[in-house]
Amino acid sequence: MRHSLKRGHTIDGLADSVDILKRAGEEPLRTGSVDAVDKSSVFTIFLNSTATVVVACCGGPRPTTMEAANAPE
């Protein structure tokens, strides 16, 4: 969260997701990502250990900084 804020990236649901994940404690979680077909946005999803329930989700428009533009795919 600090990394995103430091870079000025807005990530919808990030603060709520961090709070949810803190409350999950030692519970095993799985992660995944969802990219828009046009690559304009990306979301990170956090699932329970059996991948049957989405526990938290955050994301939004993909950053348009020069650093992001030069990152390898």
Secondary structure, DSSP 8 states (H G I E B T S, - for coil): -HHHHHHT---BTHHHHHHHHHHHTT--EEEEEEE-TTSSEEEEEEEETTS-SEEEEEEEE---SHHHHHS--
